[in-house]
Amino acid sequence: MPPDITANRVPKIQIIPKLDGYVSFESKGRELLGWNTSLYSPRPFFYPLIGPSGKSITRMGHPAAADHSHHRSFWWGHNNIAGINFWEETKNIGNKPQIRQDQWLHFQDGDSEASMAVQLGWYDSHNVKLIQQDLIVLIKPILNNELWLEIQTRFTPIPVELKIPKTNFGFLGLRVAKTISARFGNGILSSSTGEITEKNIFAKPAKWMDYSGAIDDKNDEGVTWFDHPLNPRYPVSWHVRDDGWMSPAFCLRDEYLLEKTKPLELRYGLHIHAEKLNPENANKQFDSFAGSGKLVLEKTQGTYPFVIKRV
């Protein structure tokens, strides 16, 4: 059955564009995820990212550092692309580097999942495009109001090649809610290796990483982030902090040459779960993700010009 076909008059899972570049991913009218692409923002980001209790498991900004406004929940960025910093934010007046959504390509609703395909551009302070980023995002509500979020992206340089230096920062970061963090709440940072805490996990490779903790007085929730085995440099080395953030730091160990003839493709899966981490469940989820086909955007002659499917 084609993904856009639904047995209901109204698809259960919908992607709804709203004002100022905001897109809401909703299940039966309940928001699960927000995609923010306002031109007033230095880069696109996801917020909120709703857990089973109905509260966002991510937050905007650091709980105790005013200079970390660039920590926009779950965001794209990199601190050195051809010498350009697409990670931090400055208050300097004038033109600044920006990652922006050049266009959306397809919104696909359905009864069990929904997906979105967009195209992003990475522009320097002179409005010169350095990278084209093609992005597919899929959401799938699962049991107990939990959520599966899948991200697939391709980076293609506009010049023949771009040398990306070694760095801890990029391409994607996530800051958990204050109470889920280890430093400001009761959270636990856990690795697929069985280790816990920043001290034991920082800069080490792992096939998945988890942050779990209190979301309110009654409930623990968390997010497990999976690195796909077909990603270059799998298992990735993680930049993690007890103060509440984690990132599969692609260039943490070494520089990378981004070539126009060989675009960089990355796949990540995130399980937004109830209760604390269950490592056995996380490993099963990883195996399922590892064995899944990739997402592709194809042209079609149907009602819509495109369709997103697995191959």
N, C-alpha and C positions, 0 to 999 in steps of 0.2 A: 504494500500500500504506500503510495507517495506520502512523504512526510506532512504535506499540507492538508491532506484529506482527513476529515474529522467526522466521527459518528454523531457529534453533537451540533446543534445549531450554532453554538459559540464555542470555539476551542477552549479547553481548560487552561492551557498555558499560553499566555499572550505576551507579545513585546509591543509596548505602547509608547510612541514618541510623545514628548511633552515640550514645554517651553524651554528656550535657551539651551538647546542641545542636550536635554535630559531625556533618557530613555529608561522606562520602567519595565522590568521583567516580572510578570505577575502570574500567580496560580490561583484560579478561581477568585480573582479580585484582590488577592493578598500579595503585596509586593515582596519579592524575594531578593531582588538585586537592582541597583541603580547604576546606569552608565552615564557619566558626566563628560560632556564635550564642549562646554562653553568656551568661546573664543577669549573670554576673560581669564581662563585658566592656562597656566603654562604647559599643561599636559592633560590628557584624558585620564580618568580614574573611575574605579568602581566604589560607589557608596550610595546607600547602605548595602551591607551584605548580611541578610537576615538569617538568624538561627532559628531553631525549632520553637523557642519561647516567644518569638516575635520581635526580638531586640537585635540590633546590629552587633555582630561579633567583631567588627572593626571600628576604628575611630579615626577622626580627622585630627592630625597633629599629635605631638608628644605630650604626655601628661605633665612634664616638668621642665621642658626645654622650649622656650619661645622661638628659638632659631630653627626649629624643625617643622615649620609649616609645610614643607615639601612632603612630609609624610601624610599623603592624602589617601588614607584608608588602604586601598589596594591599587597601586599605580604603576604606570610605565615610566621608564627613565633610564638614563645612563650618564655617568659623570664625565665621560671623556669619549666623544665621537669626533675625531679629527680636531682635538683640542677644545671642543665645545662641550660645556657642562649642561646636560639636559636633566640633571638630577636635583641640584639645589636650586633655591629661589633667592633672588637678590632684590633689594629695594631700590636699586639704581634706576634713575630716570633714563628713558630711551628704549630703543629696540632691544629685545631680549630673545634668546633662543626659545623655540616653542615646538612642541609636538601637537599637532592638531588633526582633527578628523577632516580629511579632504572630501570624503563622500561616504554615505552608507550605500550598500549594494543590495542587501536583502534582509528582510525580517521574516522569519518563518515560525508561525504558530503551530500548535498541535495539542493532542490530548495527553501525551505522556512527556513531551519535551518541547523546547523551543530553542531557536538558534538565530544568530545575527552575524552578518558578514559586513565589515566596514574596511575602509582604506585610510590609513594614517600617513601623514608626512612629517618628517623630522627636519625643521628649518632652522638655519643659523640666524644670528642677529641681523643679517642683511637680507633675510627672507629667501635665502638660497636653500633649496631642498637637497638634503644630503642622503636621506634614506626614505624609501617607500616601505611601509609596514602593512601587510595584509593580515587581517585578524578575523578569526571565527570564534564566537563564544556560544557555548551550548549550556543550557540549564535543564536539569531533570529532577523534579521533586521525587523523593523516595520515602520509605516508611518512616513513621514517627515525626513527620514534618521536617525531616532532614533533606539535605540538598546535595546533588552532584553538580559541580561546575567544571566545565572543560574548556580549556583555552588552547587554541592552535594559532600560531603566528608565523609569518615569513618576513624576514628583513632582506631587502634588496638595495644595495647602494646605488645611487645615481651615477657617481663616477665609476670608473672601472674597478676600483678597489678602495677600501677604507681600512686603515690599520687601527685597531681598537686596543689600547694599552691594557696591561694588567690592572685590575681594580676590584674592590669589594662591592661596588655600587652599580647594579644593573643586571638584567633589564627590567625586573619586576620586583616590587617590594610589597609587603603586607604588614600593617600595624594592627594588632588586636585591640579589643576594648581594654580599658584600663584595668578592670578587675580580673581579666583573663591573664594579664601579664604576671610574671613571677615577682618582679620588684614592687609593683604597685597594687598587686592583688594576691590571690593564692594560686596562680596558674603554674603549670608545669610545662616546660619545653622538653620535648622528647624526640629522639631520632630512631630511625629504623634499625640502627645498630644496637639498640637497647640502652644507650647512654641518655642521661638527662642533664639539664642545666647548660647554660652558655659556656661555662668553663670546660666542660667535657665534649661539647658539640661544635663549638665555633671553628669554622674553616675546614671542617672534616666532611668527607663525602658520605652521602646517604641517599637511598632511593626514595625516602619520604621523611617529612618533618611534621611534627604536630605541636600545636599550642592549645592547651585545654585549661579551663578554670571557671570560676563562678561568673555567671551572667546576671544572676539576681540572688535573693536570699534562699531560694529553693532549688535552683537549677545550675548544674555545670554544663557547659557546652564547649565546643572547640572546632578547630579546623585542621585537617590533615592534608598536606600539600605533597603531591606525587610528581616525581620527575620521570618522564617516559624513557624506557630503555633505548629507544631509537634516537634520542636527543644526542647531539655531539657532546662529548665530555661527561656522559652518564657513567657513574652516578655523580651528580654535580656536588661541588663543595658549597656549603651553606654559610651565609652570613646571618647569624642569629644573635639576639640580645635578650637578656633577662628583663630588660625594660619594656619588652612587648613587640618585637618585630622579627621577621624572618624573610629571607630572600635566597633563592637559588642563584648564587653569584657566579654567573657564567664565566667571567674573566678573573675570578679570584686567584686562580693558580697560574694563569698565563695569558698573554695577549692573544688576539684573534685577528686574522685577516679576513675581512668581509669582502667577498668578491661578487661582482655583478653576474658572472656566469655560474656561480654556485651560491645562491641565496641561503641564508641561515634559517632553518626551520626548527621550531621548538614547540613541544606539546607538554601541557601541564594539566593535571586533574586536581580538584580540591573537593574534599568531602567535609561538608559543614554538618557536624554531628551533635547529637544530644549526649549528655553525660561526659565522663572522662574518657580518655583514649583507651580503646581496646586494641592492643597490638595485633592480636590474631585477626580481628576484623579488618584492620588496616592492611595487613598483608594480603588478605583475600581481595580487598578492593584494588590493591596494586596489581595483583595478577589479572584481574578483570580488565583493568585499564591497559596493562601491557599487551594483552591479547586483542584489544579492540582495533578496528580499522580506523584509518585517518579520516578526517572530515574534508570534504571537497565542495567547492562552489562550482556548479555546472550551469551552463546556459540551457534553457529549455524552451519548448514551443507551447508550453501550457499557459495557464492563467497569469503566472508570474514569469518574468524574464530569466530568473535563476531558481535553482533548487540547491539546498545543502543536504548532502548525504554522506554515508560512510562507504569507503571502498577498501 
